[in-house]
Amino acid sequence: MGRLFSMFRNIWRGVVSMMITDAAIAFPEETYRGQIQKAREMHEKLLRAAGMVKGNLISQQRVLDEIERELAETDAKLKVAVQRAVGGDTSMKEVGALLTRKKEGLVKRRDEQRPTVSGLQQSAEQVKRDLRKSEASIKDLTQRMQTNIARLRSAQQREQMQNLLSGLSVEGDDQAIAELEAAIDQQVGRVELVDEIAGGSIERQLEDLEAQSGDAVAASEFDRLVAEMQRQQGVAEAASALPDPGGKAV
């Protein structure tokens, strides 16, 4: 039962992984930008952590510097007290004892403070390294996004071109031209058939109109000639009807 459950779980994980991969391929820029945004958020957290570590380091270093300053002053006073005691000043014995206890306390505090400061220094250096890595990661993701999206777009364009060119050949081109010319012939044939049914093509109709126009001009010229001859005959008849000067009709 456990093995069966494990098998189904692995299958489900594989399906989910494929779905995520498909979504990433479908929206590559959004996927990259999501990762870049996460990297920037982590970078902001590192910056805040770096600020806290740096501020704490400055504070603890100030404490250590104050302890060391006070320790140096105490050590100097102790040396003076020792010199006076050597010179016979008995009052320096009690002062020397106080200064000695104070020095011991300051040394103890210094020794306790130094590891704290050293640890904070190491933390600050580690945060600096993490910040550099974070900046490099953001820069690398940005460059990878630009490069890989350009590669993906180029591959998609090549794939589209391959799909367009797939199945095309010289024979296919000849067949396409032949089908085009056949379609043109059919279209021209239909138009000519319609012209014939309607009484002739446009060219024939134009020729008929020109012929009709020529017939009309010829008929008009014939009518003019007939009218001219009739006019001349009328003039001749009228002239013959006039009396001649000798009193006789012509």
Buried (B, 14 or more C-beta within 10 A) or exposed (E): EEEEEEEEEEEEEEEEEEEEEEEEEEEBEEBBBEBBEEBBEBBEEBEEBBEEBBEBBEEBBEBBEEBBEBBEBBBEBBEEBBEBBEEEEEEBEEBBEEBBEBBEBBBEBBEEBBEBBEEBBEBBEEBBEBBEEBBEBBEEBBEEBEEEBEEEEEEEEEEEEEEEEEEEEEEEEEEEEEEEEEEEEEEEEEEEEEBEEEEEBEEEEEEEEEEEEEEEEEEEEEEEEEEEEEEEEEEEEEEEEEEEEEEEEE
